[in-house]
Amino acid sequence: MMKLLLSGFLILCCSIVFSQNNSLGTSDPQAKAILDNVSAKFKTYKTVTANFTLSITNGAGKVEGVKKGVVYIKGSKYRVNISGQEIYSDGNNIWTYDKSANEVQITKFDPSANTITPQKMFTNFYDKDFLYKLNGERKEGERTIQEIELTPVDKSKTFFKVLVDIDKATKNIVSTKVFEKNGNRYIYSVTAMKTNTPIPESFFVYDPKSHPNVEVVDLR
């Protein structure tokens, strides 16, 4: 189950990041303006702490799993805590700690390798790999939600559509839904977000003293 949930989180990140060529069609200028505002707003934050839920539904409509987590972002640094797993990055190294395996893997962060990062989930996730359009607005309680539909230019992708819900007032992403061709759906929802709260640099570095007797696999 944990591997399935983690793969869903990674698919969500991957599906809205990498740039290719957008020459196969044209996108909705109104949708682009909204997405540009989301990206610009996020870049003004010194730190972000976002609580989220990740749910995975299979092709038969059955919920495979729901997990809650927290992502912390500060510049190029991040930390993700999700049930059973912790991921740390200080901008140079990435530590992936799997509690069930009692193991931590260490890899080198390589910005030239299109490394998946939480930062990319909130900024420039739409640039050249998608065509996008504004599906409209709807009310959810006191909020007005703008739904933007993204379709990948590369039709060989395992997914065929991504829906991004944006809070019109705050210009923050509140949920992302990835639709796979096999019927699976990955839904990532931000349940709460705090910005510009102090986070120490050490918070983004794996501390072996706090994880005694854990096997270390150094892949750097």
Long-range contacts (C-beta under 8 A, 24 or more apart in sequence): 1-64, 1-65, 2-83, 2-84, 2-85, 2-98, 2-100, 4-56, 4-64, 4-65, 5-54, 5-56, 5-65, 5-67, 5-82, 5-83, 6-82, 6-85, 8-54, 8-56, 8-186, 9-54, 9-80, 9-82, 9-186, 9-188, 10-116, 11-158, 11-159, 11-178, 11-180, 11-186, 12-54, 12-121, 12-176, 12-178, 12-186, 12-188, 13-116, 13-117, 13-118, 13-120, 13-121, 14-116, 15-152, 15-157, 15-159, 15-162, 15-178, 16-120, 16-121, 16-125, 16-126, 16-130, 16-150, 16-162, 16-164, 16-176, 17-114, 17-116, 17-120, 17-121, 17-125, 17-129, 18-114, 18-129, 19-127, 19-128, 19-129, 20-128, 20-129, 20-153, 20-154, 21-128, 21-153, 22-127, 22-128, 22-129, 22-130, 22-131, 22-153, 24-131, 24-153, 25-131, 25-153, 26-131, 27-130, 27-131, 27-132, 27-133, 28-132, 28-133, 28-134, 30-134, 31-132, 31-133, 31-134, 31-148, 32-126, 32-132, 34-134, 34-146, 34-148, 34-166, 34-171, 35-125, 35-126, 35-132, 35-148, 35-164, 37-171, 38-122, 38-123, 38-166, 38-171, 38-172, 38-173, 39-122, 39-123, 39-124, 39-125, 41-170, 41-171, 41-172, 42-122, 42-123, 42-172, 43-123, 45-73, 45-195, 45-196, 46-74, 46-195, 46-196, 47-72, 47-73, 47-74, 47-195, 47-196, 47-197, 47-198, 47-199, 48-72, 48-73, 48-74, 48-122, 48-193, 48-194, 48-195, 49-73, 49-193, 49-194, 49-195, 49-197, 49-199, 50-190, 50-192, 50-193, 50-194, 51-190, 51-191, 51-192, 51-193, 52-188, 52-189, 52-190, 52-191, 53-187, 53-188, 53-189, 53-191, 54-82, 54-186, 54-187, 54-188, 55-186, 55-187, 55-189, 56-184, 56-185, 56-186, 56-187, 57-184, 57-185, 57-187, 58-183, 58-184, 59-182, 59-183, 59-184, 60-183, 68-191, 71-118, 72-199, 72-203, 72-204, 73-118, 73-119, 73-122, 74-199, 74-201, 74-204, 76-117, 76-119, 77-201, 77-204, 78-117, 78-118, 78-119, 78-204, 79-203, 79-204, 80-118, 86-206, 88-204, 88-205, 88-206, 89-117, 89-204, 90-201, 90-204, 90-205, 91-204, 93-220, 95-205, 95-206, 97-206, 97-211, 97-214, 101-215, 102-213, 102-214, 102-215, 103-214, 103-215, 103-216, 103-217, 104-206, 104-211, 104-214, 104-215, 104-216, 104-217, 105-217, 105-219, 106-206, 106-216, 106-217, 106-218, 106-219, 106-220, 107-219, 107-220, 108-219, 108-220, 121-173, 121-176, 121-188, 122-173, 126-150, 128-153, 129-153, 129-154, 130-162, 135-163, 137-168, 143-167, 143-168, 143-169, 143-174, 144-168, 144-169, 145-174, 158-182
